[in-house]
């Protein structure tokens, strides 16, 4: 990942990446723990929203191709423990 102006970072899509796996990897890296499904889903939604104009097919976030550059927003604070 590399930095972009405005606090966004860049992510180069690798074979097998999808928004869920990217969200999981980013949160794990920042929080140093495995994120919950709810945390992953919230961040996944943010990733998709930030990258709407970068999708290969508008409205189809399931289509990512290796080498595609995505923007990664700031990571949220972890959800409170239950």
C-alpha positions, 0 to 999 in steps of 0.5 A: 500500500502507498499513500495518496493525498487526503489520507487515502492509500493505494492498493494494487489488486492481486489475483484472488483479491476482492473487497472483503479480503482487502478489508480484512487484510487492511483492518488486521494490519492496522488493528493487529487482530482479526476483525469481526464480520461486522467490522469487515462488512462496514469497511468493505462498504466504505471501500466500495463507495470510495472506489465507485469510479474505479470499478471496471463495470459500474455497479459491479464491485465483484469484478476486480482485476490484477493490477487495478489500483484502488483507494483505501480510506482511513480505517475506522476505530474498532467496534466496542467489545461486547 
